[in-house]
Amino acid sequence: MSGETLRVVGQRVRKVDGIELVTGRAKFAGDLVFPGMVYGYAARASVPAARIKGIDVSAAEMSDGVLLALRGGDIPGPNIIGILPPFDQPILATEVIRYVGESIALVVAESREAARRAARLVKADLEPLAPILTIDEALAEGARAIHPKGNVTCANRLVKGDVEQGFAGADVVVEGTYETSHQEHGYLEPEAVCAVPSADGRMTVYASCQSPFHLRGHIAANLGVPASSVRVVQAYTGGSFGGKDDVATEIGSLAAVAARRLDRPVRIAHEREESIIGSNLRHASRIHVATAAKKDGTILARRIRVLLDGGAYASESPFVTVKALVHVAGPYRVPNLLVESTSVYTNKTYSGACRGFGVPQSTFASESNIDELARKLGIDPLALRRKNALKAGDANATGQTYPASVGIVQTIDAIEARRGALPPLPGNDGRWRYGRGVACLLQGISNGAEGVDVVGASVQVSQDGSALVGVGLTDIGQGARTVSAQIVSEILGIPLPRVTVRSVDTDSVHDSGPTVASRNTTVGGQAVKMAAMEVRKSLVGMAARMFKVEGPLVDLRDGFAVLTVDAAARIPLSDVATAAYWTGYPLMNLAFSKAPDASFDHETHQGSVYIAYNYGTHLLDVRVDTRTGAVEVLRHLACHDVGKAINPLGLEGQIEGGSLFGFGLAHLEEVLFRDGRIVNANFADYALPSIKDRLPTEAMTVEDPNPTGPYGAKGVGEPPVAGAAAAFANAVADATGIRFHRLPISRQEILLALKANEGKG
Amino acid sequence: MSGETLRVVGQRVRKVDGIELVTGRAKFAGDLVFPGMVYGYAARASVPAARIKGIDVSAAEMSDGVLLALRGGDIPGPNIIGILPPFDQPILATEVIRYVGESIALVVAESREAARRAARLVKADLEPLAPILTIDEALAEGARAIHPKGNVTCANRLVKGDVEQGFAGADVVVEGTYETSHQEHGYLEPEAVCAVPSADGRMTVYASCQSPFHLRGHIAANLGVPASSVRVVQAYTGGSFGGKDDVATEIGSLAAVAARRLDRPVRIAHEREESIIGSNLRHASRIHVATAAKKDGTILARRIRVLLDGGAYASESPFVTVKALVHVAGPYRVPNLLVESTSVYTNKTYSGACRGFGVPQSTFASESNIDELARKLGIDPLALRRKNALKAGDANATGQTYPASVGIVQTIDAIEARRGALPPLPGNDGRWRYGRGVACLLQGISNGAEGVDVVGASVQVSQDGSALVGVGLTDIGQGARTVSAQIVSEILGIPLPRVTVRSVDTDSVHDSGPTVASRNTTVGGQAVKMAAMEVRKSLVGMAARMFKVEGPLVDLRDGFAVLTVDAAARIPLSDVATAAYWTGYPLMNLAFSKAPDASFDHETHQGSVYIAYNYGTHLLDVRVDTRTGAVEVLRHLACHDVGKAINPLGLEGQIEGGSLFGFGLAHLEEVLFRDGRIVNANFADYALPSIKDRLPTEAMTVEDPNPTGPYGAKGVGEPPVAGAAAAFANAVADATGIRFHRLPISRQEILLALKANEGKG
């Protein structure tokens, strides 16, 4: 790390944990076995709304192999789940049932089969209530209140400029209402935890989870013990996408309470159906957008109303609502802006964090509307976007300006350049309709003003010159370990195979909050960098003493300390580290990284919100099969301003995976409710994209360095979802000439619309 | 912690892990079970010296249930054990056998019984060598070299003043040769480890051990992997006393190699016989002391030669030799001093660290000699010692001076005052002889100039205001966890039940070197204090913001932040910690404590050696049963200058336990060799003190604060051993009129001596 030349950062590196993952050697929480381990299985509500008069577990307790049946009253602590306020959700419902699938008891038995069998014997004495299943029912005058404070989970307003004046001066106004359905995360590994009691009164919970520190806090609270007596260790986590937060606190707490009661290890591992009905979904949305513009395409004002269906409990609705509020106007200069964003309770499986966190829904609505504006004005959709795109120094929706790393124009230019070189799309023929869509987006990186952005990381160099890295944010498949390893390798000159990045262990690093908001590389990487830089001081200091030179003449690279002025003069890092240890230099550092303070006015949501935004432009060519309604993606260009690609290989994987996630949302996936019950809670009926649906995504990057990220990096885990989904919708509209106002734009919807259009035509 | 008043430090506190230990709930390494775990058992040499022509494991491999048999060549790395240079000891002997009990192969089987059975089938093809079994044989002209470099493991000289001149001016010279035998540590729990491979290529070793970082380094080296891929977690350790260092690296490495080969967890747990024959003992010694004095008792010079029998391998002989060198002149002003200290190899079980580390042997020799001087000069033994005792500012044996915390005179004065108030000893009668002995001692605290004194500690406060503490030194029964908990409780105002101190995990703290040299409280406590003080800054800073006052007006106590000017104004620490987290204050700190640099001239051993010494004076009254030779201790006063007693209850336990250790050395214990074979390798034949032998020890403390220790504390784990053993010898001499020159002064030796004396009388 000579300051200018990067040796490891920026290289295409295979995932450091790739081998064990692809060979199946990696042990997930559901694979862990402990002596004497027993199994928990939840009894769940089968109606969407009811008052609980009693829950009878006596038959379950008598069932073969059953050791214990827990009801809500058996939880020593407050019986709550969730990672963020308002904490309105019980682990085991005691008074009211609010969705089908809500846990009402936990049965623990010697085998999972025995527990499952006994769970069916739990009897709930219920007084049914009329379920509230839609946003409209929830907001209806006189509607029954699902929670004591009513059916509005949260409602926020963003006010910038004078929206009335903006509309008054417009040459054209385009408006529409856009809807999206609930989406399931669909990770390969359903939720799982193992709680292992130890004789010293502590409880260790191995969990497939996203936010181990929240988990620790909840487990301790529900056990009624100090947090210091609970340790959470992240097991390999087979995907999370926002889905393993609240539910992990539910099953983690239940397993821990049962383990303490029985003094035996307890595993709870969800089956797919439990995973779908019993953990959060992506919010369904209905978003009304009105855009006022001049003839030349200049946007004057937007008026937007976001309605989110949050299901039975708040989960992360308060934050998703704000995220949508802040993002729905898109990466554009909108001088006059009024956004209202509201989330409501319904008697359905609760919605919460899901990759993109309100931005995919918002982007679909906004970008569909922008496309309609372009069509109305007869302006090229990319040109219209470019005309309005934010530049460094421009005030965004919350009035925040950035001096740098506002790369939306560069991504548009990159896509435009590529577009110019493409052959024209084929003309429509009898069966096939061809179309091209583009979409722009932005996605805030970091918890931002919604929370606090602190991360801890530790770097320890052993006397043999190998490095051990710990960080408080989780690798949930996104490649975070690899990025951490690269940063440490870069700074300490230790070859990658000698850098070990371990999974999160709450005992060992600072509470780093949740692994969300694409902040792992940006905020977490910064902490890793800080810790490594401190250890570097020791190694460089020792090597300088050994070389008898000043520190600045020493560099660390390829496992050696070298003289910058004479690369042939080198000392193995193992010798340097050993000497440093015996001389008393610290070889371990625990760094604490805090992002710059962020805040906004809670009335207008004007203020500094995120440390940075990722910007992107997608272009997507499709052909629509008029016989089947199937849409084939012929070309997909996904260009993101990532600040700096630390591992281009991993980054491309994130863009490809995120885009496919967006494609699923846009074309295939829909959680179907009937009378409040999910009827496709399995992967036969729920159309998750499969390997056959893999998009021909071509990941492109713009590197406009982010001053607040390590080496200029910005996160990229979430943004592609929104870009791909919105571009898909615009491409289908281009191909079919029909504007679809609801996702997914499924085969069936397309066929119906084509048929209806034919009628018109 | 208001600066003046201590609330928790200095209180008599029960061990924080006492309940699980006394109830048997604590899980030791030998109790741990992992799925698929298999068992290792070593085949051992049955002759003390031989050249190995071959080792045949084929029959063992064919035995029922056997999975693997390892020989030295199967170790991927260098096949070495030991925690300190010169690393001359193989894990599995490949060329030469140097002691009976040396491991030559490891058999791993599905059950421990199967492994044990198969280990007997390992056949060694040996060419016998003549064993060298005594110091004299080892040093004899032309003796066979046990190691290539000869039979002298190490030899050191300490030169201060002009010893010839000192002797020339003397009124009286007293000299004698004093010997001690090998001693077994005799911990309740024999050595045990479990090595657990994980799919990510890492290896976790749960070990009953004293120095987890050394263990990690050796296991990694022997596995041939980076240290970062090995994690050592200390299991509850049922005593160590210096005994679980080298051997832990032996069985830890073997278990890890086998676990990697089989990809299954491997446990190796020693039986008592293996523990005695296969791990280090205390060095036997022969020490010649000559003391020159004036008539008034002023010591002018001492000339001392220390010979240590280190057995087959170096282990920690180099350091034990230096420790004896530095300590053997006692806590006295000796202006002219020449000490030679040599350790030799013999074909016996190797000797290494054992509670006191050369000081008990040295103190027995020195204090016996001082007693003889007192008798010769007709001066009261305490008065003679007081006359020569070091004071602050005096140069000690290595020429080092201390400005403070040199409390030997205070301990003598305290003992003298108590003695003055005692009734006179009964007169001898037909069966019983009564006697009183005193002894003074000093014991260096910290690794000192022999190593480097660095310790890492971490303190983490959760949002609920509980604290988790980690430290790099081990609790091996001495109560270290409790001391750490008290320090954190004191500084953060968190009640003790909400402070959790976890066992050492090499992943989580800085390499802290070995847990030796009574340095846990002194050096380790300092690190814990530093880490807690950093977290205190955050809590006080946050509380001050909440109170809207300046930081100095805030104190933390009893689970609250309080205003110093108005104790009624208080905020629960959980509220303060939660607010601090969400405001972005760091709530975890990893401190690195380094003792002041120490060094000496390697020719003369003059220099600064230890950060502090513990000083002590013991008084011991006995009656000797002339019929059986048994010695009954009637009274035992043990007064130590401890700087500051952090937990007086634990400290008294250390003084009582250490004294009993010394009593065993002095009266009961002897490892008996016949033809190089230990013939009493079990607790039926080896006379470990039992509960019935518990001494009537009255622990007394002098608190002369040590500027380098937390709250002025100095360690006390080792010093009482030397004091009790030496005072015992002097008491028996006083009772019988016979000076015994060898420990143990067993019943048999006493009877023989009394008989011989009768003959003379």
Interface residues (C-beta under 8 A of the other chain):
Chain A: D17 E20 R25 A26 K27 V33 F34 P35 S198 A199 D200 G201 R202 R216 G217 A220 A221 P226 A227 S228 S229 G451 V452 D453 V454 G456 S458 Q460 S462 Q463 D464 G465 S466 A467 L468 G470 P497 R498 V499 T500 R502 D505 D507 S508 V509 H510 D511 Y581 W582 T583 G584 P586 L587 M588 N589 L590 F592 K594 D597
Chain B: D17 E20 R25 A26 K27 V33 F34 P35 S198 A199 D200 G201 R202 R216 G217 A220 A221 P226 A227 S228 S229 G451 V452 D453 V454 G456 S458 Q460 S462 Q463 D464 G465 S466 A467 L468 G470 P497 R498 V499 T500 R502 D505 D507 S508 V509 H510 D511 Y581 W582 T583 G584 P586 L587 M588 N589 L590 F592 K594 D597
